[in-house]
Amino acid sequence: MDGLSKITYKGKEIIYVDYSGFKFDKIKTFNLVYGSANEYMKYPFKSVLAIVNLTNLYFDNDIINAFKVTQEAATYHEKKVALIGIKGLQVLAYNYIIHMKYRDMVKVFNNISDAKEWLVSDYICNFV
């Protein structure tokens, strides 16, 4: 699937969800939103490490709602999620999509290197 890949870093598998080239392409964006959620749900609860690259992605109400719907199902499979590429108005969309109770398992980074380090660190989130 376009935009979905896996990275092995320090012996741990990380799902990389890359929206950075999609910009205004809603069909590709919707496909990746739902495809990545389906991929997460193949994993055991609280096991997914993921990096989501939102650089240059265009958000509208339809896309925000798609993220919200899939997030509700996928959250139970996520251990830690690193977001990169968020700035400006995207921060508002981020705050809407990610509920406050999940703030310790989701973190925003400026680059992929720092994101990978945080994901494989020993800090473990125990949200149910």
C-alpha positions as a Markdown table, in Angstrom:
| # | Residue | x | y | z |
|---|---|---|---|---|
| 1 | Met | 0.0 | 0.0 | 0.0 |
| 2 | Asp | 1.3 | 3.4 | -0.9 |
| 3 | Gly | 2.6 | 5.2 | 2.2 |
| 4 | Leu | 2.7 | 2.2 | 4.5 |
| 5 | Ser | 6.0 | 0.4 | 5.3 |
| 6 | Lys | 7.9 | -1.2 | 8.2 |
| 7 | Ile | 11.2 | -0.1 | 9.7 |
| 8 | Thr | 13.4 | -2.3 | 11.9 |
| 9 | Tyr | 15.3 | -0.1 | 14.4 |
| 10 | Lys | 17.4 | -1.5 | 17.2 |
| 11 | Gly | 15.7 | -4.9 | 16.7 |
| 12 | Lys | 12.1 | -3.5 | 17.0 |
| 13 | Glu | 9.5 | -3.3 | 14.2 |
| 14 | Ile | 8.0 | 0.2 | 13.6 |
| 15 | Ile | 5.1 | 0.8 | 11.3 |
| 16 | Tyr | 5.8 | 3.9 | 9.1 |
| 17 | Val | 2.7 | 5.7 | 7.9 |
| 18 | Asp | 3.8 | 8.4 | 5.4 |
| 19 | Tyr | 1.3 | 11.0 | 4.2 |
| 20 | Ser | 4.0 | 13.4 | 3.2 |
| 21 | Gly | 3.5 | 13.1 | -0.5 |
| 22 | Phe | -0.3 | 13.1 | -0.6 |
| 23 | Lys | -1.0 | 16.8 | 0.0 |
| 24 | Phe | -4.5 | 17.2 | -1.5 |
| 25 | Asp | -5.0 | 13.7 | -2.8 |
| 26 | Lys | -8.1 | 12.6 | -0.7 |
| 27 | Ile | -8.3 | 9.1 | -2.2 |
| 28 | Lys | -4.8 | 8.2 | -1.4 |
| 29 | Thr | -5.2 | 9.7 | 2.1 |
| 30 | Phe | -8.4 | 7.8 | 2.8 |
| 31 | Asn | -6.8 | 4.6 | 1.6 |
| 32 | Leu | -3.9 | 5.0 | 3.9 |
| 33 | Val | -6.0 | 6.1 | 6.9 |
| 34 | Tyr | -8.1 | 3.0 | 6.7 |
| 35 | Gly | -5.3 | 0.7 | 5.5 |
| 36 | Ser | -3.0 | 1.7 | 8.3 |
| 37 | Ala | -5.7 | 1.1 | 10.9 |
| 38 | Asn | -6.3 | -2.3 | 9.4 |
| 39 | Glu | -2.6 | -3.1 | 9.6 |
| 40 | Tyr | -2.5 | -2.0 | 13.3 |
| 41 | Met | -5.4 | -4.3 | 14.1 |
| 42 | Lys | -3.4 | -7.3 | 12.9 |
| 43 | Tyr | -1.1 | -6.9 | 15.9 |
| 44 | Pro | -1.8 | -7.8 | 19.5 |
| 45 | Phe | -3.2 | -5.2 | 21.9 |
| 46 | Lys | -0.7 | -2.5 | 23.0 |
| 47 | Ser | 2.1 | -3.7 | 20.7 |
| 48 | Val | 2.3 | -1.3 | 17.7 |
| 49 | Leu | 5.1 | 1.1 | 17.5 |
| 50 | Ala | 4.4 | 3.6 | 14.7 |
| 51 | Ile | 5.7 | 6.8 | 13.1 |
| 52 | Val | 3.1 | 8.9 | 11.3 |
| 53 | Asn | 4.5 | 11.5 | 8.9 |
| 54 | Leu | 1.9 | 14.2 | 8.4 |
| 55 | Thr | 4.2 | 16.7 | 6.6 |
| 56 | Asn | 2.3 | 18.8 | 4.0 |
| 57 | Leu | -0.9 | 16.8 | 4.4 |
| 58 | Tyr | -4.1 | 18.8 | 3.7 |
| 59 | Phe | -6.8 | 18.4 | 6.4 |
| 60 | Asp | -10.5 | 18.9 | 5.9 |
| 61 | Asn | -13.5 | 17.7 | 7.9 |
| 62 | Asp | -13.7 | 14.5 | 5.9 |
| 63 | Ile | -10.1 | 13.6 | 6.6 |
| 64 | Ile | -10.3 | 14.6 | 10.2 |
| 65 | Asn | -13.4 | 12.4 | 10.7 |
| 66 | Ala | -11.7 | 9.4 | 9.0 |
| 67 | Phe | -8.7 | 9.8 | 11.4 |
| 68 | Lys | -11.1 | 10.0 | 14.3 |
| 69 | Val | -13.1 | 6.9 | 13.3 |
| 70 | Thr | -10.1 | 4.7 | 12.7 |
| 71 | Gln | -8.2 | 6.0 | 15.7 |
| 72 | Glu | -11.0 | 4.8 | 18.0 |
| 73 | Ala | -10.5 | 1.2 | 16.8 |
| 74 | Ala | -6.7 | 1.3 | 16.3 |
| 75 | Thr | -5.8 | 2.9 | 19.7 |
| 76 | Tyr | -6.1 | -0.4 | 21.5 |
| 77 | His | -3.3 | -1.9 | 19.4 |
| 78 | Glu | -0.9 | 1.0 | 19.8 |
| 79 | Lys | 1.9 | 1.0 | 22.3 |
| 80 | Lys | 3.5 | 4.3 | 21.2 |
| 81 | Val | 3.0 | 6.6 | 18.2 |
| 82 | Ala | 5.4 | 9.3 | 17.1 |
| 83 | Leu | 4.0 | 12.1 | 14.9 |
| 84 | Ile | 6.3 | 14.1 | 12.6 |
| 85 | Gly | 5.5 | 17.0 | 10.3 |
| 86 | Ile | 2.8 | 18.7 | 12.5 |
| 87 | Lys | 2.8 | 22.5 | 12.5 |
| 88 | Gly | 0.4 | 25.4 | 12.4 |
| 89 | Leu | -3.2 | 24.5 | 11.9 |
| 90 | Gln | -2.4 | 20.8 | 11.9 |
| 91 | Val | -1.8 | 21.1 | 15.6 |
| 92 | Leu | -5.5 | 21.9 | 16.0 |
| 93 | Ala | -6.4 | 18.8 | 14.0 |
| 94 | Tyr | -4.0 | 16.7 | 16.1 |
| 95 | Asn | -5.7 | 17.9 | 19.3 |
| 96 | Tyr | -9.1 | 17.0 | 18.0 |
| 97 | Ile | -8.1 | 13.6 | 16.8 |
| 98 | Ile | -6.0 | 12.5 | 19.8 |
| 99 | His | -7.9 | 12.4 | 23.0 |
| 100 | Met | -6.2 | 13.8 | 26.1 |
| 101 | Lys | -6.1 | 10.5 | 27.8 |
| 102 | Tyr | -3.7 | 9.1 | 25.2 |
| 103 | Arg | -1.2 | 11.9 | 25.4 |
| 104 | Asp | 1.6 | 9.8 | 27.0 |
| 105 | Met | 1.5 | 7.3 | 24.2 |
| 106 | Val | 1.5 | 9.8 | 21.4 |
| 107 | Lys | 4.3 | 12.4 | 21.0 |
| 108 | Val | 5.2 | 15.0 | 18.3 |
| 109 | Phe | 8.8 | 15.1 | 17.0 |
| 110 | Asn | 10.6 | 17.3 | 14.5 |
| 111 | Asn | 12.5 | 14.5 | 12.9 |
| 112 | Ile | 12.3 | 10.7 | 12.3 |
| 113 | Ser | 15.6 | 10.0 | 14.2 |
| 114 | Asp | 14.3 | 11.4 | 17.5 |
| 115 | Ala | 10.9 | 9.6 | 16.9 |
| 116 | Lys | 12.6 | 6.2 | 16.4 |
| 117 | Glu | 14.7 | 6.6 | 19.5 |
| 118 | Trp | 11.6 | 7.5 | 21.6 |
| 119 | Leu | 9.7 | 4.5 | 20.2 |
| 120 | Val | 12.3 | 1.9 | 21.1 |
| 121 | Ser | 13.1 | 3.4 | 24.5 |
| 122 | Asp | 12.1 | 1.5 | 27.6 |
| 123 | Tyr | 9.4 | 3.9 | 28.6 |
| 124 | Ile | 6.1 | 1.9 | 28.4 |
| 125 | Cys | 2.6 | 3.2 | 28.4 |
| 126 | Asn | 0.0 | 1.2 | 30.2 |
| 127 | Phe | -3.3 | 2.7 | 29.0 |
| 128 | Val | -6.3 | 0.5 | 28.6 |
